[in-house]
């Protein structure tokens, strides 16, 4: 990604761009389909409008197919969501957005990134490890289904 206006993807009708408050409904819909509904529509509206938040989306002619969001907290990027539409997984969209989010976080002064991931979500754990994340701890029974959350950290380059 070169800037907030986005870059064209492989297909002529595809681009990666910064998410805006006007994208909240599409983010909420993707969240419901891909993540089971982590946030309400109001939470998505806040996420995309408050300062210190970064949201990136991969859009195709039929709408939002992937997103990655994070919060800038002092010198840390806390990744809050990475989602890919169920029918579009395993094609590199999640990795593309995660890497772009990490680069934008670094450019904004973050030296480390952190996230929480369900220990049973092998695809996500593999993606994060491939992008340089390491498990730093575990929160037992963190999720409503009793699942554990892995706490993962990654240095974003440079000194840190």
C-alpha contacts under 8 A as a table, 3 or more apart, distances in Angstrom:
res1	aa1	res2	aa2	distance
1	X	4	X	7.90
1	X	6	X	5.92
1	X	7	X	5.67
1	X	16	X	6.62
1	X	17	X	7.20
1	X	100	X	6.37
2	X	5	X	8.00
2	X	6	X	6.43
2	X	7	X	6.54
3	X	6	X	5.60
3	X	7	X	7.72
3	X	17	X	7.43
3	X	18	X	7.85
4	X	17	X	5.54
4	X	18	X	4.88
5	X	17	X	5.60
5	X	18	X	6.82
6	X	15	X	6.14
6	X	16	X	4.99
6	X	17	X	3.87
6	X	18	X	6.80
7	X	15	X	5.31
7	X	16	X	5.51
7	X	17	X	6.77
8	X	11	X	7.50
8	X	12	X	6.90
8	X	13	X	7.67
8	X	14	X	5.70
8	X	15	X	4.28
8	X	16	X	6.67
9	X	12	X	6.95
9	X	13	X	7.74
9	X	14	X	4.95
9	X	15	X	4.96
9	X	16	X	6.94
10	X	14	X	6.83
11	X	14	X	5.30
13	X	60	X	5.45
13	X	61	X	5.27
14	X	58	X	7.19
14	X	59	X	5.59
14	X	60	X	4.29
14	X	61	X	6.61
15	X	58	X	5.72
15	X	59	X	5.40
15	X	60	X	6.58
16	X	56	X	6.90
16	X	57	X	5.53
16	X	58	X	4.41
16	X	59	X	6.27
16	X	97	X	7.94
17	X	56	X	5.64
17	X	57	X	5.58
17	X	58	X	6.70
17	X	59	X	7.90
18	X	54	X	7.58
18	X	55	X	5.73
18	X	56	X	4.48
18	X	57	X	6.25
19	X	23	X	6.19
19	X	48	X	6.69
19	X	54	X	7.93
19	X	55	X	5.09
19	X	56	X	5.15
19	X	57	X	5.83
20	X	23	X	5.36
20	X	24	X	7.34
20	X	48	X	5.58
20	X	49	X	6.97
20	X	55	X	7.74
21	X	24	X	5.49
21	X	44	X	7.96
21	X	45	X	5.57
21	X	46	X	7.74
21	X	48	X	4.84
21	X	49	X	5.43
22	X	25	X	7.41
22	X	45	X	7.93
23	X	26	X	5.37
23	X	27	X	6.15
23	X	48	X	7.89
24	X	27	X	5.03
24	X	28	X	6.04
24	X	41	X	6.58
24	X	44	X	5.25
24	X	45	X	5.18
24	X	48	X	6.95
25	X	28	X	5.04
25	X	29	X	6.16
25	X	41	X	6.42
25	X	44	X	7.71
26	X	29	X	5.06
26	X	30	X	6.19
26	X	63	X	7.63
26	X	64	X	6.39
27	X	30	X	5.12
27	X	31	X	5.94
27	X	44	X	6.92
27	X	64	X	7.37
27	X	67	X	7.53
28	X	31	X	4.95
28	X	32	X	6.17
28	X	37	X	7.35
28	X	39	X	7.07
28	X	40	X	6.80
28	X	41	X	5.66
28	X	44	X	6.44
29	X	32	X	5.15
29	X	33	X	6.37
30	X	33	X	5.09
30	X	34	X	5.82
30	X	35	X	7.76
30	X	64	X	7.32
30	X	65	X	7.27
30	X	66	X	7.56
30	X	83	X	7.28
30	X	84	X	7.51
30	X	85	X	6.31
31	X	34	X	5.31
31	X	35	X	5.11
31	X	36	X	6.38
31	X	37	X	5.17
31	X	38	X	6.53
31	X	39	X	7.37
31	X	83	X	6.79
32	X	35	X	5.77
32	X	36	X	4.65
32	X	37	X	4.03
32	X	38	X	7.33
33	X	36	X	5.98
33	X	37	X	7.34
33	X	85	X	6.68
33	X	86	X	7.04
34	X	37	X	7.87
34	X	83	X	5.93
34	X	84	X	6.16
34	X	85	X	5.51
34	X	86	X	5.86
35	X	38	X	6.37
35	X	83	X	6.75
37	X	40	X	7.20
39	X	42	X	7.96
39	X	43	X	5.69
39	X	44	X	6.49
40	X	43	X	5.12
40	X	44	X	6.38
41	X	44	X	5.07
41	X	45	X	6.23
42	X	45	X	5.03
42	X	46	X	6.31
43	X	46	X	5.09
43	X	47	X	6.02
44	X	47	X	4.86
44	X	48	X	6.19
45	X	48	X	5.41
45	X	49	X	6.32
46	X	49	X	5.25
46	X	50	X	5.86
47	X	50	X	6.06
47	X	53	X	6.60
48	X	53	X	6.86
48	X	54	X	7.58
48	X	55	X	6.68
49	X	53	X	7.67
50	X	53	X	6.18
52	X	71	X	5.77
52	X	72	X	5.10
52	X	73	X	7.38
53	X	69	X	7.33
53	X	70	X	5.81
53	X	71	X	4.57
53	X	72	X	6.18
54	X	69	X	5.48
54	X	70	X	5.23
54	X	71	X	6.25
54	X	72	X	7.63
54	X	101	X	7.35
54	X	105	X	7.89
55	X	67	X	7.16
55	X	68	X	5.83
55	X	69	X	4.22
55	X	70	X	6.52
55	X	101	X	7.65
56	X	67	X	5.59
56	X	68	X	5.36
56	X	69	X	6.30
56	X	97	X	6.63
56	X	101	X	6.95
57	X	64	X	6.65
57	X	65	X	7.59
57	X	66	X	5.67
57	X	67	X	4.32
57	X	68	X	6.56
57	X	97	X	7.20
58	X	64	X	5.95
58	X	65	X	5.84
58	X	66	X	5.13
58	X	67	X	6.29
58	X	93	X	7.32
58	X	97	X	7.52
59	X	62	X	7.66
59	X	63	X	5.35
59	X	64	X	4.41
59	X	65	X	5.80
59	X	66	X	7.26
60	X	63	X	5.28
60	X	64	X	6.44
60	X	65	X	6.97
64	X	67	X	7.63
65	X	84	X	5.88
65	X	85	X	5.23
65	X	88	X	7.03
66	X	82	X	7.57
66	X	83	X	5.46
66	X	84	X	4.21
66	X	85	X	6.13
66	X	93	X	6.43
66	X	94	X	6.63
66	X	97	X	7.79
67	X	81	X	7.48
67	X	82	X	5.68
67	X	83	X	5.36
67	X	84	X	6.61
67	X	94	X	7.36
67	X	97	X	6.70
68	X	79	X	7.69
68	X	80	X	7.77
68	X	81	X	5.50
68	X	82	X	4.34
68	X	83	X	6.55
68	X	94	X	7.52
68	X	97	X	5.79
68	X	98	X	6.08
68	X	101	X	6.79
69	X	79	X	5.97
69	X	80	X	5.65
69	X	81	X	5.22
69	X	82	X	6.60
69	X	101	X	7.24
70	X	77	X	6.23
70	X	78	X	5.29
70	X	79	X	4.10
70	X	80	X	5.02
70	X	81	X	6.94
70	X	101	X	7.57
71	X	77	X	5.61
71	X	78	X	5.10
71	X	79	X	6.48
71	X	80	X	7.16
72	X	75	X	7.14
72	X	76	X	5.82
72	X	77	X	4.74
72	X	78	X	6.45
72	X	105	X	7.06
72	X	110	X	7.03
73	X	76	X	5.17
73	X	77	X	6.28
73	X	78	X	7.23
73	X	110	X	7.97
74	X	110	X	7.22
75	X	109	X	5.87
75	X	110	X	4.14
75	X	111	X	5.51
75	X	112	X	6.88
76	X	105	X	7.92
76	X	109	X	7.90
76	X	110	X	4.60
76	X	111	X	5.89
76	X	112	X	5.00
76	X	113	X	5.58
76	X	114	X	7.42
77	X	102	X	7.61
77	X	105	X	5.91
77	X	110	X	5.72
77	X	111	X	7.77
77	X	112	X	6.25
77	X	113	X	4.52
77	X	114	X	6.37
78	X	113	X	5.66
78	X	114	X	4.92
78	X	115	X	5.83
79	X	82	X	7.78
79	X	113	X	6.94
79	X	114	X	6.09
79	X	115	X	5.09
79	X	116	X	8.00
80	X	115	X	6.67
80	X	116	X	7.92
82	X	94	X	6.62
82	X	98	X	7.21
83	X	94	X	6.77
84	X	88	X	6.45
84	X	89	X	5.95
84	X	93	X	6.97
84	X	94	X	6.18
85	X	88	X	5.29
85	X	89	X	6.50
86	X	89	X	5.74
88	X	91	X	6.60
88	X	93	X	7.96
89	X	92	X	7.44
89	X	93	X	7.34
89	X	94	X	7.85
90	X	93	X	7.71
92	X	95	X	5.27
92	X	96	X	6.03
93	X	96	X	5.08
93	X	97	X	6.26
94	X	97	X	5.34
94	X	98	X	6.00
95	X	98	X	5.05
95	X	99	X	6.00
95	X	127	X	6.84
95	X	131	X	7.77
96	X	99	X	5.43
96	X	100	X	6.23
97	X	100	X	4.99
97	X	101	X	5.95
98	X	101	X	5.05
98	X	102	X	6.16
99	X	102	X	5.11
99	X	103	X	6.19
99	X	131	X	7.31
100	X	103	X	5.08
100	X	104	X	6.14
101	X	104	X	5.10
101	X	105	X	6.06
102	X	105	X	4.98
102	X	106	X	6.15
102	X	113	X	7.33
102	X	156	X	6.97
103	X	106	X	5.10
103	X	107	X	6.14
103	X	156	X	7.78
104	X	107	X	4.99
104	X	108	X	6.16
105	X	108	X	5.02
105	X	109	X	6.48
105	X	110	X	5.32
106	X	109	X	5.17
106	X	110	X	4.67
106	X	111	X	6.14
106	X	112	X	7.99
106	X	156	X	6.14
106	X	157	X	7.76
107	X	110	X	7.23
110	X	113	X	7.33
110	X	156	X	7.23
111	X	155	X	6.12
111	X	156	X	5.19
111	X	157	X	6.86
111	X	158	X	7.52
111	X	159	X	7.49
111	X	160	X	5.76
112	X	153	X	6.93
112	X	154	X	5.55
112	X	155	X	4.43
112	X	156	X	5.12
112	X	160	X	7.32
113	X	153	X	5.62
113	X	154	X	5.13
113	X	155	X	6.41
113	X	156	X	6.69
114	X	151	X	7.23
114	X	152	X	5.52
114	X	153	X	4.44
114	X	154	X	6.41
115	X	151	X	6.01
115	X	152	X	5.42
115	X	153	X	6.76
116	X	149	X	5.85
116	X	150	X	5.53
116	X	151	X	4.79
116	X	152	X	6.23
117	X	121	X	7.18
117	X	124	X	7.22
117	X	125	X	6.94
117	X	149	X	5.29
117	X	150	X	5.29
117	X	151	X	6.82
117	X	152	X	7.74
118	X	121	X	5.37
118	X	143	X	7.93
118	X	147	X	6.70
118	X	148	X	5.90
118	X	149	X	4.57
118	X	150	X	6.18
119	X	122	X	7.14
119	X	125	X	7.38
119	X	147	X	7.19
119	X	148	X	5.65
119	X	149	X	5.55
119	X	150	X	5.68
120	X	147	X	7.57
120	X	148	X	7.88
121	X	124	X	5.55
121	X	125	X	6.23
122	X	125	X	5.03
122	X	126	X	6.00
123	X	126	X	5.22
123	X	127	X	6.23
124	X	127	X	5.00
124	X	128	X	6.16
125	X	128	X	5.23
125	X	129	X	6.14
126	X	129	X	5.14
126	X	130	X	6.08
127	X	130	X	5.14
127	X	131	X	6.35
128	X	131	X	5.06
128	X	132	X	6.48
128	X	133	X	5.31
128	X	134	X	7.93
129	X	132	X	5.13
129	X	133	X	4.72
129	X	134	X	6.21
130	X	133	X	7.27
132	X	154	X	5.79
132	X	155	X	7.71
133	X	152	X	5.80
133	X	153	X	5.22
133	X	154	X	4.51
133	X	155	X	7.91
134	X	152	X	5.26
134	X	153	X	5.52
134	X	154	X	6.42
135	X	138	X	7.90
135	X	150	X	6.34
135	X	151	X	5.72
135	X	152	X	4.34
135	X	153	X	6.54
136	X	150	X	7.57
136	X	151	X	5.57
136	X	152	X	5.41
136	X	153	X	6.52
137	X	150	X	5.97
137	X	151	X	5.06
137	X	152	X	7.17
138	X	148	X	6.72
138	X	149	X	5.64
138	X	150	X	4.54
138	X	151	X	5.68
139	X	142	X	5.60
139	X	148	X	5.63
139	X	149	X	5.05
139	X	150	X	6.41
139	X	151	X	7.35
140	X	146	X	7.83
140	X	147	X	7.04
140	X	148	X	4.58
140	X	149	X	6.58
141	X	144	X	7.58
141	X	145	X	7.74
141	X	146	X	4.36
141	X	147	X	5.03
141	X	148	X	4.89
141	X	149	X	7.55
142	X	146	X	6.38
142	X	147	X	6.05
142	X	148	X	5.25
142	X	149	X	5.80
143	X	146	X	5.29
143	X	147	X	5.17
143	X	148	X	6.51
143	X	149	X	7.24
144	X	147	X	7.24
155	X	160	X	6.82
157	X	160	X	7.40
